[in-house]
Amino acid sequence: MTKKNFRKPKTTPIKKTGEKDITKNLVVQEINMISVDRSPKDIANWRDALINAENVFYPNRTRLYDLYKDVELDGHLSGIIQKRIDAVLNKNIWYQDASGKRVEEMDALIESTVFRNLVKLIMESILWGVSGVEFVPGKKVEFKPIERKHIRPDTQQILINQSDYEGIPYAGNPFIWVVGEPKDLGLYLKCSFYALIKKGGFSDWAQYVEIFGQPVRIIYYDAFDDKTRIQLKQVLDESGSSLALMIPNQAKFELMDGKTSNGDGQLQERLKNSCNDELSIIILGNVETTSSSHGGSNAKAQEQGKQQLEITKSDLAFVRNTLNCDKFIAILDSYGYKVAGGKFAVEEEFDYRELSQRVVIDTQVATQVPIADDYWYDTYGIPKPDNYDELKKKFDLQKAAATKAISAGQQEQEKVSKADEDPEAISLNPPLGGSGGGRSLSQWHKFRAALADFFDPALH
């Protein structure tokens, strides 16, 4: 009896009564996605794509964003971009109510992967010019990214097809959130020029290495000796794949391979480094914090590090202001979070070398004029305790007790110093008069006798 192979029937998950697939009603589900154009790109393609994106009557960013996808594969560019984004992602973010108290119920959301990815998309809007998400209604926060090629920020529409002129308006949709200015094409626009030049330079460099990386074999033969020519050609074909040339003796041949002026590849290396420097300046504002090939002093590196620090401060302010916009606060409210009257706060970026100098100045100023306690908390990023009033009162009592103890010690020290400096404390003349004169006189004679015993041996 033979066994029959029965195919297991497909099963679909059984939904509970009243349960609906809410993702079917999302706008992102209606978008017709098309693969990225991975054809070779050059400066001419970049300029044509820019013209299409800036067209007044029919602007379309499709070709430009396809080019961005090719540009972001650059190793140096992706590294410095990740460095700038990580400088923001690694900062602490919290939500505080109207009184400035931290709302701990929001910490679980802020520490989730969903929120981290949302902050990353906000930062990427600086590179692309726009970022968009559609939140999925439900009990927990969840969103779907919107393909940037389908977003028209100038008309506030989501295009079904990337080549469409009109689409679905998103301004009134409570769950679609688009970040970016209508005319902003992002920092990738400036980076693309240098990334494409570097990519072409690498191709030329690879071709140069392929051709001239091995020795060139040159054989001369008599033009009228065909038998020798055939034999020599066979030898060259069977002796390897390096470049080989057969030249008649009657012909004049000169190989201009560029080895005299560029035998070590410095020309291509300088082109690559120049492009990398421009990319670093565009993204980070400096070149010293990503490469040590330029040399220079430590002071120069610190100064350029301050420039990068200013960019990080600007990014933190941008993320904070974006998270505090009315649209996102309303979205969080729809998920049941108590966000009324509150706002997001972000850990500030400090230059500790500058801060160490500032604390010296502030300490000196505090000895001359009173400074509010909030100034110290805000300036140095110290979290203010919840029971501040209680701790402040206890701190003042301890400070007053310490001051009183120090003052008493100083007074005692002054008494001792005055006693040591008083010439009447040890007088060469005995005290006269008074009921206690006898006792004082006796003490005087004892002291005088002790001096006599000390100096008498020296006189002999």
Backbone torsions as a table, in degrees:
resi	resn	phi	psi	omega
1	MET	NA	121.9	-178.3
2	THR	-89.2	144.4	177.9
3	LYS	-86.6	140.4	177.5
4	LYS	-99.7	135.7	178.1
5	ASN	-87.3	113.1	179.1
6	PHE	-99.4	128.6	177.4
7	ARG	-75.3	132.0	-179.8
8	LYS	-69.7	123.7	-178.1
9	PRO	-66.8	147.1	177.6
10	LYS	-70.5	139.2	179.2
11	THR	-119.3	145.4	177.3
12	THR	-111.8	142.6	-179.1
13	PRO	-62.3	137.9	-179.5
14	ILE	-82.4	123.7	-180.0
15	LYS	-88.7	147.8	176.9
16	LYS	-69.4	160.3	-179.1
17	THR	-63.2	128.6	-180.0
18	GLY	85.9	-5.9	-178.5
19	GLU	-79.8	135.9	-177.8
20	LYS	-125.7	150.4	175.1
21	ASP	-84.7	95.6	-173.3
22	ILE	-72.2	-17.4	-179.2
23	THR	-70.6	-18.2	179.6
24	LYS	-67.1	-24.9	-177.6
25	ASN	-91.3	2.7	-179.6
26	LEU	-75.5	148.0	178.9
27	VAL	-67.5	-34.9	-178.2
28	VAL	-63.7	-23.1	178.8
29	GLN	-74.9	-16.6	-179.5
30	GLU	-91.9	-8.2	-178.0
31	ILE	-75.3	134.4	176.2
32	ASN	-93.0	104.8	-176.0
33	MET	-80.5	143.2	176.7
34	ILE	-126.9	142.5	-178.6
35	SER	-61.4	153.9	179.1
36	VAL	-69.2	138.7	177.0
37	ASP	-74.4	109.6	-177.9
38	ARG	-102.6	19.8	177.1
39	SER	-67.8	154.8	-179.2
40	PRO	-57.2	138.4	-178.3
41	LYS	-117.2	148.3	175.8
42	ASP	-140.6	-173.4	-177.2
43	ILE	-63.6	-34.7	178.5
44	ALA	-63.5	-42.1	176.9
45	ASN	-64.1	-37.6	178.8
46	TRP	-63.4	-42.8	-179.1
47	ARG	-69.3	-40.5	177.9
48	ASP	-64.0	-40.8	178.9
49	ALA	-65.4	-36.3	178.0
50	LEU	-66.7	-39.8	178.4
51	ILE	-62.8	-41.7	178.6
52	ASN	-64.9	-38.5	-178.4
53	ALA	-70.8	-29.7	-178.0
54	GLU	-96.5	7.0	179.3
55	ASN	-60.2	131.8	-175.2
56	VAL	-72.4	-40.7	-173.2
57	PHE	-90.7	-32.8	-177.3
58	TYR	-140.8	69.2	-179.0
59	PRO	-72.0	135.9	178.9
60	ASN	-145.9	124.5	-176.6
61	ARG	-97.2	8.4	-173.7
62	THR	-59.2	-52.6	-177.7
63	ARG	-65.6	-36.1	-179.5
64	LEU	-68.0	-41.5	-179.8
65	TYR	-71.9	-31.5	172.5
66	ASP	-63.9	-37.1	176.9
67	LEU	-68.7	-37.7	176.7
68	TYR	-59.6	-39.7	178.6
69	LYS	-60.4	-34.2	178.1
70	ASP	-75.7	-36.2	-177.1
71	VAL	-71.3	-36.5	-175.6
72	GLU	-69.8	-4.7	174.2
73	LEU	-78.0	-9.9	178.6
74	ASP	-61.8	129.5	-175.2
75	GLY	-64.7	-47.9	-179.2
76	HIS	-65.4	-41.6	-178.8
77	LEU	-64.8	-45.4	179.7
78	SER	-63.7	-33.0	179.4
79	GLY	-68.1	-45.7	-178.7
80	ILE	-73.0	-29.0	175.4
81	ILE	-67.4	-44.0	178.1
82	GLN	-62.4	-35.6	177.9
83	LYS	-63.7	-42.2	-179.6
84	ARG	-69.9	-40.7	-179.4
85	ILE	-69.5	-41.2	179.9
86	ASP	-63.1	-30.4	178.0
87	ALA	-61.5	-24.3	177.7
88	VAL	-93.8	-42.3	-177.7
89	LEU	-63.9	-28.7	-177.5
90	ASN	-85.0	1.2	176.6
91	LYS	-88.5	150.3	179.1
92	ASN	-77.0	136.2	176.3
93	ILE	-125.3	138.1	177.3
94	TRP	-145.3	166.8	178.9
95	TYR	-113.8	134.7	-178.9
96	GLN	-126.7	149.9	-179.1
97	ASP	-81.8	-172.0	-175.6
98	ALA	-63.7	-27.0	-179.6
99	SER	-85.9	-1.4	-179.1
100	GLY	90.0	3.9	180.0
101	LYS	-83.8	138.6	-178.4
102	ARG	-68.5	133.8	178.4
103	VAL	-94.6	103.3	-174.8
104	GLU	-70.0	-22.3	179.6
105	GLU	-65.1	-19.7	-179.6
106	MET	-89.2	-9.5	-175.3
107	ASP	-63.6	-37.5	-179.2
108	ALA	-62.2	-40.1	177.9
109	LEU	-68.7	-45.1	-176.4
110	ILE	-64.9	-33.1	-179.1
111	GLU	-86.4	2.1	-178.6
112	SER	-82.3	162.3	177.6
113	THR	-66.9	-33.1	179.9
114	VAL	-61.0	-45.9	-179.0
115	PHE	-68.2	-38.4	178.7
116	ARG	-62.9	-42.1	177.7
117	ASN	-66.0	-32.6	178.2
118	LEU	-67.2	-43.1	177.1
119	VAL	-63.4	-37.3	178.4
120	LYS	-64.2	-40.2	177.0
121	LEU	-64.9	-35.6	176.8
122	ILE	-62.9	-42.9	178.0
123	MET	-66.7	-36.5	-179.7
124	GLU	-68.0	-21.0	176.3
125	SER	-64.0	-24.0	175.4
126	ILE	-67.9	-32.3	-178.4
127	LEU	-82.9	-42.5	-175.4
128	TRP	-93.3	-21.3	-175.5
129	GLY	97.8	-21.8	-177.6
130	VAL	-158.5	148.2	171.0
131	SER	-144.3	141.4	-178.4
132	GLY	-140.1	143.7	177.5
133	VAL	-137.8	155.7	172.9
134	GLU	-123.3	121.1	-178.1
135	PHE	-80.9	141.8	-179.8
136	VAL	-93.0	119.8	179.1
137	PRO	-61.4	141.1	-179.8
138	GLY	165.9	-163.7	-178.1
139	LYS	-82.9	-32.0	-179.2
140	LYS	-116.9	156.0	-177.5
141	VAL	-72.0	126.1	178.1
142	GLU	-151.3	143.6	-179.4
143	PHE	-142.8	160.8	176.1
144	LYS	-118.6	125.0	176.9
145	PRO	-66.4	144.3	177.6
146	ILE	-100.2	129.4	179.1
147	GLU	-58.3	128.6	-173.4
148	ARG	-65.5	-28.8	179.4
149	LYS	-65.3	-17.5	-178.4
150	HIS	-100.7	7.6	180.0
151	ILE	-104.3	127.0	173.1
152	ARG	-112.2	92.2	-176.9
153	PRO	-68.1	-22.2	-179.2
154	ASP	-70.2	-35.1	178.5
155	THR	-107.8	0.0	-179.8
156	GLN	55.1	57.2	-179.6
157	GLN	-134.4	152.5	172.9
158	ILE	-107.3	119.9	-176.5
159	LEU	-84.6	135.0	176.4
160	ILE	-69.1	-46.0	174.3
161	ASN	-112.1	144.5	-174.0
162	GLN	-65.8	-17.4	179.0
163	SER	-99.0	2.7	-179.1
164	ASP	-70.2	156.4	177.0
165	TYR	-93.6	-34.4	179.3
166	GLU	-124.1	157.3	-178.7
167	GLY	-150.7	-148.8	-177.4
168	ILE	-93.9	122.0	178.4
169	PRO	-64.3	139.5	-179.7
170	TYR	-116.5	-1.7	-177.1
171	ALA	-62.2	-37.9	-178.9
172	GLY	-93.1	0.1	179.6
173	ASN	-80.9	120.0	-175.3
174	PRO	-72.5	-11.1	-175.6
175	PHE	-111.5	-1.6	176.9
176	ILE	-101.8	127.0	-177.5
177	TRP	-127.4	117.1	-179.3
178	VAL	-116.3	128.8	-179.1
179	VAL	-112.5	130.1	177.7
180	GLY	138.4	155.5	178.1
181	GLU	-85.5	149.1	-175.8
182	PRO	-58.9	-37.9	-175.2
183	LYS	-100.0	1.9	-176.5
184	ASP	-81.1	126.0	178.1
185	LEU	-104.0	3.6	172.7
186	GLY	84.3	166.2	179.2
187	LEU	-71.2	-20.0	177.5
188	TYR	-60.9	-24.6	179.1
189	LEU	-62.3	-43.9	179.0
190	LYS	-74.3	-36.1	-178.5
191	CYS	-69.5	-29.4	-174.3
192	SER	-60.8	-39.0	-177.6
193	PHE	-58.2	-50.1	-176.5
194	TYR	-75.1	-32.9	178.4
195	ALA	-66.8	-38.0	178.8
196	LEU	-69.9	-39.7	177.4
197	ILE	-63.1	-43.1	179.4
198	LYS	-65.2	-37.6	178.8
199	LYS	-64.0	-42.7	176.1
200	GLY	-66.1	-36.6	177.8
201	GLY	-64.7	-38.0	176.6
202	PHE	-64.6	-38.7	178.5
203	SER	-63.1	-44.8	177.8
204	ASP	-64.5	-38.2	179.3
205	TRP	-64.3	-43.1	178.8
206	ALA	-64.3	-38.7	178.0
207	GLN	-66.9	-38.4	177.9
208	TYR	-62.7	-43.2	179.5
209	VAL	-66.1	-38.3	-179.3
210	GLU	-64.9	-38.5	-175.7
211	ILE	-82.6	-48.1	-172.3
212	PHE	-108.0	8.7	177.8
213	GLY	-72.6	-21.0	177.2
214	GLN	-113.5	158.0	179.5
215	PRO	-62.3	143.7	177.8
216	VAL	-89.5	126.6	179.9
217	ARG	-96.5	122.6	-178.8
218	ILE	-122.4	126.8	178.9
219	ILE	-123.0	130.8	176.1
220	TYR	-104.6	140.9	-179.9
221	TYR	-142.4	164.3	177.1
222	ASP	-75.6	127.6	-176.2
223	ALA	-62.6	-22.5	-177.6
224	PHE	-96.1	1.2	-179.1
225	ASP	-106.6	86.9	-177.3
226	ASP	-68.8	-34.6	-178.1
227	LYS	-63.7	-44.4	177.6
228	THR	-64.7	-39.4	179.6
229	ARG	-61.6	-42.5	-179.5
230	ILE	-65.7	-41.1	179.7
231	GLN	-66.7	-41.2	178.5
232	LEU	-65.2	-38.4	178.3
233	LYS	-63.8	-39.2	178.0
234	GLN	-64.4	-39.2	177.8
235	VAL	-62.9	-43.4	-180.0
236	LEU	-66.0	-39.0	-179.5
237	ASP	-66.6	-32.1	-175.0
238	GLU	-94.8	-1.5	-174.9
239	SER	-107.2	15.5	177.1
240	GLY	130.5	177.3	-175.5
241	SER	-107.9	6.0	179.0
242	SER	-70.3	163.6	-175.7
243	LEU	-60.9	131.0	-179.9
244	ALA	-133.8	140.6	-179.2
245	LEU	-130.7	136.3	174.4
246	MET	-116.7	120.0	-172.8
247	ILE	-129.3	131.8	176.3
248	PRO	-65.5	149.2	178.7
249	ASN	-62.4	-27.8	-177.0
250	GLN	-76.6	-12.2	-177.4
251	ALA	-98.4	150.6	176.8
252	LYS	-102.7	126.9	-175.3
253	PHE	-132.9	137.7	177.6
254	GLU	-140.4	124.3	-177.5
255	LEU	-97.3	111.9	178.8
256	MET	-99.8	87.4	-174.9
257	ASP	-94.7	-4.8	178.9
258	GLY	80.0	6.5	-178.7
259	LYS	-68.1	-27.1	-178.7
260	THR	-64.4	-42.3	-177.9
261	SER	-97.0	-19.8	-176.0
262	ASN	-142.4	43.4	-177.6
263	GLY	-69.8	-23.8	-178.1
264	ASP	-103.6	6.0	176.7
265	GLY	75.9	18.3	-179.0
266	GLN	-66.4	-29.9	-179.5
267	LEU	-62.4	-48.7	179.2
268	GLN	-67.6	-36.6	179.6
269	GLU	-64.0	-41.5	178.4
270	ARG	-66.3	-37.3	177.2
271	LEU	-64.1	-44.6	179.0
272	LYS	-62.0	-46.7	-178.7
273	ASN	-64.9	-36.6	178.7
274	SER	-64.6	-41.9	178.2
275	CYS	-66.1	-41.0	178.3
276	ASN	-63.8	-37.9	178.6
277	ASP	-63.8	-41.8	179.0
278	GLU	-64.8	-39.7	178.1
279	LEU	-64.4	-40.1	179.4
280	SER	-65.1	-39.0	179.2
281	ILE	-66.4	-39.2	-179.3
282	ILE	-65.8	-43.3	-174.0
283	ILE	-87.2	-45.8	-172.9
284	LEU	-106.1	-15.0	-179.2
285	GLY	84.1	3.7	-179.5
286	ASN	-161.4	173.5	177.6
287	VAL	-120.8	-16.3	-173.7
288	GLU	-73.0	-24.8	-177.0
289	THR	-85.3	-2.5	180.0
290	THR	-120.1	-16.4	-177.1
291	SER	-148.5	144.7	178.3
292	SER	-108.7	12.6	-176.2
293	SER	-74.2	-15.2	-176.5
294	HIS	-86.2	-14.7	-177.2
295	GLY	70.8	-152.6	180.0
296	GLY	98.8	174.2	-175.2
297	SER	-87.2	167.2	176.3
298	ASN	-67.0	-32.2	178.1
299	ALA	-63.3	-37.2	178.3
300	LYS	-65.5	-42.3	178.6
301	ALA	-64.9	-39.2	178.3
302	GLN	-65.5	-39.0	179.7
303	GLU	-65.3	-42.1	178.6
304	GLN	-72.8	-27.5	173.7
305	GLY	-64.5	-33.7	175.6
306	LYS	-64.2	-36.9	178.2
307	GLN	-63.5	-42.5	177.1
308	GLN	-65.9	-34.8	178.0
309	LEU	-62.7	-37.5	177.8
310	GLU	-65.6	-36.7	177.2
311	ILE	-65.7	-40.8	177.9
312	THR	-63.1	-40.7	176.7
313	LYS	-60.8	-41.4	178.8
314	SER	-64.9	-40.4	178.3
315	ASP	-64.4	-41.1	178.9
316	LEU	-63.5	-40.8	177.5
317	ALA	-65.6	-38.4	179.1
318	PHE	-64.6	-44.6	179.4
319	VAL	-64.8	-43.1	-179.9
320	ARG	-62.0	-46.5	-179.2
321	ASN	-66.6	-35.5	179.3
322	THR	-67.9	-43.1	178.6
323	LEU	-65.8	-27.9	-178.3
324	ASN	-89.9	7.6	179.2
325	CYS	-68.9	155.6	-175.9
326	ASP	-61.6	-34.1	-177.1
327	LYS	-64.7	-47.1	-177.7
328	PHE	-71.5	-36.1	176.8
329	ILE	-62.2	-39.6	177.8
330	ALA	-66.6	-35.8	178.0
331	ILE	-65.1	-43.8	177.7
332	LEU	-63.7	-36.7	178.1
333	ASP	-64.0	-34.5	179.0
334	SER	-68.4	-23.0	176.4
335	TYR	-87.1	0.3	176.0
336	GLY	96.4	6.8	178.8
337	TYR	-80.0	141.6	179.6
338	LYS	-86.8	92.5	-174.9
339	VAL	-117.0	6.2	-177.2
340	ALA	-64.1	126.8	176.7
341	GLY	78.2	-3.3	-178.3
342	GLY	-100.2	-175.4	179.8
343	LYS	-161.1	158.8	175.7
344	PHE	-80.9	144.5	175.8
345	ALA	-126.9	145.7	-175.8
346	VAL	-124.1	141.0	176.4
347	GLU	-61.3	131.0	-177.9
348	GLU	-78.7	155.1	177.8
349	GLU	-96.9	128.3	-176.6
350	PHE	-116.5	145.1	168.3
351	ASP	-96.5	103.6	-170.8
352	TYR	-68.8	-26.7	174.8
353	ARG	-66.5	-42.6	177.5
354	GLU	-70.1	-35.4	-178.8
355	LEU	-68.0	-35.5	178.6
356	SER	-65.4	-32.2	175.8
357	GLN	-74.8	-34.4	-178.1
358	ARG	-70.1	-36.4	-178.3
359	VAL	-65.6	-31.4	176.4
360	VAL	-65.5	-44.0	179.7
361	ILE	-65.4	-44.8	-179.0
362	ASP	-63.6	-36.8	179.0
363	THR	-64.4	-39.9	177.7
364	GLN	-68.4	-40.1	179.6
365	VAL	-64.8	-37.0	-178.1
366	ALA	-64.3	-21.2	177.0
367	THR	-78.8	-14.2	-177.3
368	GLN	-105.9	-39.3	-177.7
369	VAL	-133.9	150.4	178.1
370	PRO	-71.7	140.6	179.1
371	ILE	-123.1	133.1	-179.1
372	ALA	-65.4	147.8	-179.5
373	ASP	-64.5	-33.6	-179.7
374	ASP	-61.6	-28.0	178.1
375	TYR	-61.7	-42.2	-179.2
376	TRP	-67.2	-40.3	179.1
377	TYR	-65.0	-44.8	-176.5
378	ASP	-72.9	-40.0	-175.6
379	THR	-69.5	-40.7	-173.6
380	TYR	-105.9	10.8	173.1
381	GLY	64.4	31.1	-179.9
382	ILE	-91.1	126.0	179.5
383	PRO	-66.9	134.8	-179.5
384	LYS	-81.7	127.1	-177.0
385	PRO	-67.5	154.0	-179.6
386	ASP	-67.0	-41.3	178.5
387	ASN	-92.0	51.6	-174.7
388	TYR	-62.1	-44.5	-176.5
389	ASP	-61.7	-41.9	179.6
390	GLU	-65.2	-46.0	179.8
391	LEU	-66.9	-34.3	179.1
392	LYS	-64.9	-42.9	179.3
393	LYS	-63.9	-43.1	178.7
394	LYS	-65.1	-39.6	179.5
395	PHE	-64.8	-40.2	179.4
396	ASP	-65.3	-38.7	178.6
397	LEU	-65.1	-43.4	178.6
398	GLN	-64.7	-38.9	179.5
399	LYS	-66.3	-40.8	179.2
400	ALA	-65.7	-40.2	178.9
401	ALA	-65.2	-40.9	178.9
402	ALA	-65.7	-39.8	179.0
403	THR	-64.8	-40.0	179.1
404	LYS	-65.1	-40.4	179.5
405	ALA	-66.4	-40.4	178.6
406	ILE	-65.0	-40.6	179.5
407	SER	-64.2	-41.3	178.6
408	ALA	-64.7	-40.1	177.9
409	GLY	-64.4	-38.6	178.3
410	GLN	-66.0	-40.1	178.6
411	GLN	-63.9	-41.4	178.7
412	GLU	-64.2	-39.6	178.8
413	GLN	-65.8	-36.9	177.7
414	GLU	-64.9	-38.5	177.9
415	LYS	-62.9	-43.5	179.5
416	VAL	-63.8	-41.1	-179.6
417	SER	-64.9	-40.6	178.8
418	LYS	-66.1	-38.0	179.0
419	ALA	-64.8	-36.8	179.0
420	ASP	-71.2	-32.9	-176.5
421	GLU	-89.3	-10.9	-176.2
422	ASP	-74.8	118.6	-178.9
423	PRO	-67.9	-19.5	179.9
424	GLU	-84.0	-7.0	-179.7
425	ALA	-64.7	-38.0	175.5
426	ILE	-127.3	96.7	-175.3
427	SER	-100.7	142.1	177.1
428	LEU	-76.4	-17.0	178.6
429	ASN	-99.7	136.7	179.9
430	PRO	-71.5	145.1	177.6
431	PRO	-66.9	144.6	-176.3
432	LEU	-116.6	148.0	172.8
433	GLY	75.5	171.7	177.4
434	GLY	88.7	153.9	180.0
435	SER	-66.2	-27.2	-179.8
436	GLY	-92.4	16.9	-176.0
437	GLY	-66.2	-35.9	-178.7
438	GLY	-63.2	-44.8	179.8
439	ARG	-65.1	-39.8	179.2
440	SER	-67.8	-37.5	179.7
441	LEU	-66.3	-39.9	178.4
442	SER	-61.7	-43.0	177.7
443	GLN	-64.3	-37.2	178.9
444	TRP	-64.8	-44.5	-179.9
445	HIS	-65.5	-35.9	177.4
446	LYS	-63.4	-43.8	180.0
447	PHE	-65.0	-38.8	-179.7
448	ARG	-68.5	-36.9	178.5
449	ALA	-66.4	-37.9	178.9
450	ALA	-64.6	-39.0	178.1
451	LEU	-67.0	-38.7	-179.6
452	ALA	-65.5	-41.4	178.7
453	ASP	-63.0	-30.9	-177.6
454	PHE	-77.0	-39.9	-174.6
455	PHE	-91.9	-19.9	-177.8
456	ASP	-61.0	-44.7	178.7
457	PRO	-60.0	-32.7	-178.3
458	ALA	-69.0	-28.4	-179.6
459	LEU	-73.6	-28.2	178.6
460	HIS	-83.8	NA	NA
